[in-house]
Amino acid sequence: MKKQRILCFLLVLSLCLGCFGGCGGKKDSGGLTKITLNEVAHSIFYAPMYVAIEEGYFAEEGIDLELITGFGADKTMTALLTGEADIGFMGSESTIYTYVGGTDDYAVNFAQLTQRAGNFLVSREPIENFTWDMLIGKNVLGGRAGGMPEMVFEYILVKNNIDPMQDLSIDQSIDFGSTAAAFSGGQGDFTVEFEPHATALEEKGDGYVVASLGEDSGYVPYTAFSAKKSYIEANPELIQAFTNALQKGMDYCSTHSPEEIAAAIAPQFAETDMETLTTIVARYHEQDTWKTDLVFTQESFDLLQNILMESGVLEAYVPYEDLVNTEFAQKAKQ
């Protein structure tokens, strides 16, 4: 079933591909070069990127950044490959899927942002000393097959000697972003949630965070920035400038308090009050969510492929050298 879903994902991408041009390269009236970035989701989890936007780091690097939310890695990757976006921000598993699917002008990862999972396990009742075997026989609202949230969840289960297919029921039928509402409505015994949904469930009394997938999975290359091979080859200076701006955002997050980070990104999350925003930033900050640099190492890439292999969505390893370019991240951290 998982492989069938991945094949469907690749088929949709192939049908969408055409002779589209990139969006970047044109300067605006202020002399900045426009770059369109499609993000998989708009989440506090990605704070360093929003710091770079709000602190003006992209403008300092000569970039007029247009940010679009794709609401799913499949949609973000499609936007990237069809030229609707210049740069995509999503789980790097998507770049592996398109490469394996035979896309000629495939996406290459050039900057890794997060190094831990950003979701949390939420229970209906508070559990003081949670252990993963408490999920045996339970119904859990999970994520899309082949996506990092679901695969990391299953990776943790296997690490704890729990069979994801046999020992519990994982509901993957609910759209991304709708699981919290479904949980509030009575579905599931547990749910796997990103912020701000996990904290929102707690604030409403509908759920309680009992475990961090980021802490229990260890360091995992969760999200990265990628661009088509041809775009990187044609626009190395733009990619370098983009990476430089991101590195400034990373530097800010590694040298400022959660309160300062929350204040910096507040304009991106106007619907979230400052107390809640600070709580969420602190939660991510304390679990060492963000890297201090953007270099996507081979060790991290190999771990990602191991997770894909264990999840049954990848049959053979793909070359690190083809799908990862560390040149820009190395220069940005100097």
Legacy VTK file of the C-alpha trace (Angstrom):
# vtk DataFile Version 3.0
C-alpha trace
ASCII
DATASET POLYDATA
POINTS 334 float
0.000 0.000 0.000
2.774 2.448 0.899
4.627 1.830 -2.350
1.407 2.303 -4.290
0.864 5.687 -2.649
4.410 6.767 -3.459
3.916 5.690 -7.078
0.728 7.772 -7.212
2.686 10.730 -5.845
5.277 10.337 -8.603
2.601 9.940 -11.276
0.911 13.178 -10.244
4.241 14.975 -10.438
5.037 13.593 -13.866
1.639 14.648 -15.201
2.134 18.154 -13.846
5.557 18.709 -15.380
5.771 20.834 -18.458
7.963 23.426 -20.064
7.637 26.022 -17.308
10.266 28.634 -16.541
11.511 29.588 -13.102
9.995 32.503 -11.221
13.224 34.126 -10.055
15.750 36.359 -11.773
13.669 39.519 -12.272
14.550 42.594 -10.268
11.856 44.758 -8.678
11.786 48.556 -8.547
14.053 48.491 -5.503
16.728 46.498 -7.295
15.965 43.265 -5.426
15.733 39.954 -7.245
12.472 38.088 -6.765
12.577 34.511 -5.529
9.456 32.449 -4.951
9.726 30.017 -2.041
7.078 27.332 -1.535
7.017 25.978 2.042
5.389 22.670 2.923
3.525 24.263 5.850
3.526 27.515 7.803
4.765 26.478 11.215
6.648 27.906 14.186
8.800 24.807 13.719
10.576 26.726 10.945
11.388 29.790 13.072
14.882 30.543 11.651
13.403 31.061 8.187
10.822 33.522 9.509
13.494 35.324 11.524
15.423 35.772 8.266
12.309 37.244 6.667
11.269 39.538 9.514
14.784 40.746 10.349
15.311 41.733 6.710
18.131 39.289 6.003
16.806 38.329 2.561
16.545 41.991 1.578
20.111 42.517 2.821
21.183 39.787 0.416
19.353 41.462 -2.483
16.326 39.155 -2.466
12.653 40.031 -2.697
11.192 36.839 -1.217
7.667 35.696 -2.029
6.554 33.021 0.438
3.787 30.601 -0.551
2.482 27.722 1.575
2.010 24.479 -0.332
0.121 22.541 2.395
1.861 19.243 1.713
5.192 18.028 0.331
3.547 16.659 -2.813
2.127 20.093 -3.656
5.376 21.874 -2.802
7.405 19.523 -4.973
4.951 19.888 -7.857
5.234 23.685 -7.623
9.014 23.400 -7.673
9.243 21.025 -10.628
6.723 22.940 -12.725
8.495 26.249 -12.167
5.763 27.826 -10.073
8.376 28.109 -7.321
12.124 28.649 -7.496
12.905 26.997 -4.175
10.999 24.369 -2.216
11.091 23.779 1.521
9.930 20.328 2.601
11.064 16.932 3.808
14.004 15.705 1.727
12.296 12.378 1.141
10.402 14.110 -1.658
13.642 14.796 -3.532
14.484 11.106 -3.276
11.068 10.069 -4.599
11.348 12.300 -7.682
14.900 11.152 -8.341
13.888 7.499 -8.124
10.881 8.273 -10.330
13.212 9.256 -13.171
12.753 13.033 -13.240
15.585 14.408 -15.397
15.725 17.897 -13.878
15.336 16.682 -10.309
15.459 18.700 -7.087
18.745 19.032 -5.201
18.951 19.797 -1.472
21.284 22.700 -0.669
20.410 23.682 2.916
19.070 21.690 5.889
17.035 23.646 8.446
15.701 21.292 11.125
17.515 18.374 12.732
14.720 16.938 14.848
11.094 16.036 14.253
8.758 18.880 15.104
5.646 16.982 16.124
4.337 15.729 19.436
2.199 12.869 20.660
-1.020 14.106 22.252
-3.161 11.963 24.572
-6.763 12.421 25.688
-5.684 12.241 29.323
-2.507 13.445 31.034
0.115 10.697 31.369
2.891 11.498 33.805
5.322 8.750 32.829
4.490 7.923 29.226
6.116 4.955 27.501
5.578 4.065 23.855
4.175 0.620 24.653
1.103 2.459 25.958
0.104 2.815 22.279
-0.335 -0.930 21.821
-3.961 -1.648 20.972
-4.761 2.060 20.600
-5.988 4.170 17.681
-3.616 6.968 16.681
-4.271 9.761 14.180
-1.114 9.701 12.046
0.248 11.278 8.889
0.482 10.687 5.151
2.208 7.473 4.080
5.683 8.275 2.800
5.823 11.614 4.607
8.396 12.400 7.289
5.893 12.852 10.163
4.506 9.360 9.679
7.822 7.696 8.928
9.532 9.187 11.983
6.583 8.086 14.112
6.909 4.537 12.794
10.692 4.713 13.217
10.195 5.455 16.923
7.704 2.623 17.284
10.125 0.136 15.736
12.924 1.424 18.008
10.624 0.534 20.902
9.885 -2.959 19.531
6.354 -2.033 18.423
5.045 -3.177 15.050
3.299 -0.177 13.405
1.156 -2.478 11.274
0.135 -5.023 13.893
0.332 -3.591 17.410
-1.837 -0.488 16.970
-4.149 1.205 14.486
-2.785 4.293 12.698
-5.455 6.358 10.951
-3.950 7.977 7.838
-7.227 9.027 6.245
-7.352 12.579 7.636
-5.878 15.503 5.696
-2.766 17.271 6.941
-3.749 20.007 9.379
-7.157 18.481 10.160
-6.139 15.831 12.675
-6.363 18.179 15.685
-9.960 19.053 14.850
-10.770 15.383 14.352
-9.187 14.566 17.705
-11.226 17.304 19.397
-14.265 15.776 17.745
-13.644 12.415 19.384
-11.581 10.486 16.852
-8.558 8.523 18.070
-7.002 7.765 21.434
-3.835 9.703 20.522
-2.843 12.092 17.765
0.496 13.182 16.319
0.500 16.979 16.039
2.716 19.857 14.987
2.575 23.176 16.735
0.529 25.244 17.277
-2.062 22.437 17.201
-0.496 20.461 20.058
-0.496 23.460 22.385
-3.964 24.511 21.208
-5.356 21.103 22.176
-3.827 21.514 25.628
-5.207 25.024 26.037
-8.716 23.797 25.176
-8.402 20.825 27.520
-8.919 18.431 24.609
-5.513 16.804 24.828
-2.177 16.614 26.593
1.329 16.453 25.111
2.914 13.273 26.466
5.936 12.812 24.193
8.159 14.680 21.746
8.888 12.786 18.548
11.907 15.038 18.084
13.449 13.935 21.360
12.619 10.246 20.994
13.698 9.887 17.359
17.056 11.595 17.868
18.683 13.764 15.216
16.865 13.346 11.913
17.212 15.552 8.788
13.589 16.587 8.867
13.332 19.522 6.461
15.578 21.118 3.843
15.566 23.640 1.014
15.887 22.384 -2.532
15.829 23.688 -6.081
15.890 22.092 -9.493
19.345 21.093 -10.685
19.037 23.444 -13.653
18.002 26.383 -11.449
20.997 25.940 -9.169
23.344 25.692 -12.142
21.865 28.838 -13.724
21.589 30.886 -10.512
24.460 30.029 -8.148
24.747 33.617 -6.868
21.037 33.716 -6.009
21.212 30.377 -4.212
24.246 31.618 -2.271
22.489 34.847 -1.303
19.398 32.885 -0.220
21.541 30.529 1.871
23.422 33.459 3.421
20.123 34.974 4.578
19.033 31.662 6.082
22.321 31.313 7.932
21.766 34.730 9.507
18.383 33.447 10.715
20.060 30.347 12.145
22.664 32.496 13.889
19.929 34.638 15.422
18.102 31.597 16.822
21.281 30.142 18.304
22.190 33.396 20.086
18.788 34.702 21.231
16.270 33.583 23.828
12.925 31.963 23.001
11.242 35.229 24.038
13.340 37.195 21.530
12.807 34.649 18.767
9.046 34.683 19.396
8.969 38.480 19.210
10.911 38.416 15.933
8.572 35.969 14.186
5.324 37.283 15.716
4.227 39.074 12.482
4.202 35.674 10.746
1.762 34.287 13.328
-0.627 37.129 14.048
-3.342 34.666 15.087
-1.178 33.286 17.921
-0.883 35.263 21.163
2.620 36.053 22.384
2.462 33.787 25.444
1.517 30.767 23.352
4.052 31.664 20.681
6.820 31.898 23.268
5.810 28.573 24.822
6.004 26.851 21.451
9.336 28.438 20.497
10.753 27.426 23.885
9.593 23.836 23.344
11.407 23.663 20.014
14.426 25.546 21.314
14.877 23.225 24.303
14.874 20.071 22.187
17.634 21.414 19.919
15.387 21.536 16.868
17.461 23.860 14.688
20.944 23.310 13.371
23.619 25.954 13.860
24.559 25.685 10.189
22.789 24.569 7.026
25.155 21.816 5.891
23.288 18.626 4.965
25.838 15.949 5.829
26.103 12.510 4.268
25.568 10.949 7.688
22.198 12.691 7.962
21.246 11.759 4.414
22.139 8.124 5.042
19.967 8.132 8.183
17.075 9.527 6.163
17.457 6.752 3.598
17.602 4.150 6.361
14.258 5.426 7.659
12.799 5.246 4.151
14.077 1.712 3.717
12.646 0.606 7.062
9.304 2.179 6.128
9.203 0.196 2.885
9.056 3.189 0.529
12.611 2.931 -0.818
14.131 -0.197 -2.328
17.689 0.982 -3.054
19.915 3.785 -1.835
20.395 6.839 -4.048
23.673 8.787 -4.403
24.245 11.521 -1.836
26.373 13.415 -4.361
23.442 13.690 -6.783
20.843 14.955 -4.330
22.827 17.107 -1.911
24.971 20.174 -2.625
26.781 21.535 0.435
28.793 24.214 -1.386
26.433 27.078 -0.549
25.884 26.106 3.092
29.637 25.714 3.649
30.291 29.204 2.305
27.407 30.716 4.277
28.731 29.544 7.644
32.205 31.007 7.105
LINES 1 335
334 0 1 2 3 4 5 6 7 8 9 10 11 12 13 14 15 16 17 18 19 20 21 22 23 24 25 26 27 28 29 30 31 32 33 34 35 36 37 38 39 40 41 42 43 44 45 46 47 48 49 50 51 52 53 54 55 56 57 58 59 60 61 62 63 64 65 66 67 68 69 70 71 72 73 74 75 76 77 78 79 80 81 82 83 84 85 86 87 88 89 90 91 92 93 94 95 96 97 98 99 100 101 102 103 104 105 106 107 108 109 110 111 112 113 114 115 116 117 118 119 120 121 122 123 124 125 126 127 128 129 130 131 132 133 134 135 136 137 138 139 140 141 142 143 144 145 146 147 148 149 150 151 152 153 154 155 156 157 158 159 160 161 162 163 164 165 166 167 168 169 170 171 172 173 174 175 176 177 178 179 180 181 182 183 184 185 186 187 188 189 190 191 192 193 194 195 196 197 198 199 200 201 202 203 204 205 206 207 208 209 210 211 212 213 214 215 216 217 218 219 220 221 222 223 224 225 226 227 228 229 230 231 232 233 234 235 236 237 238 239 240 241 242 243 244 245 246 247 248 249 250 251 252 253 254 255 256 257 258 259 260 261 262 263 264 265 266 267 268 269 270 271 272 273 274 275 276 277 278 279 280 281 282 283 284 285 286 287 288 289 290 291 292 293 294 295 296 297 298 299 300 301 302 303 304 305 306 307 308 309 310 311 312 313 314 315 316 317 318 319 320 321 322 323 324 325 326 327 328 329 330 331 332 333
